[in-house]
Amino acid sequence: MQRLLVRLPAAVLLLVGGLVHLDLWRSGYRGIPYIGPLFFINAVTSALIALALVARSDRRVTLPGMAIASGSLIALALSRTVGLLGFMEAAWTPAALRTIAAEIGAIVAIALIVLVKRRQPELA
């Protein structure tokens, strides 16, 4: 039970980030060249990693979890500053703010998984 309690917040936050991407993809981003497919891939990958985090917490899961959350934040920042793959977004929408919160939360939660695992391997 303790193992799941350590991993569940990270999984939920990754899933939330993926669901925001899926919702945006469904509401019109699917038609944006390059960006549309990347939003769909983000949604699927986030869901798969979230499921894997519920099952285990080794590096094969925590590293990809950190990568998808960090990559989403970097892409979001690029899309609102210098542009990303020919796409530029000007507004800071509620969806963007939800994504930022979910991805930062996921990064923090995954970092906690790693710290707990290093300190008490039997809990993570």
Buried (B, 14 or more C-beta within 10 A) or exposed (E): EEBEEBBBBBBBBBBBBBBBBBBBBEEEBEEBEEBBEBBBBBBEBBBBBBEBBBEEBEEEBBEBBBEBBBBBBEBBEBBBEEEBEEBEBEEEEEBBEBBBBBBBBBBEBBEBBBEBBEEEEEEB
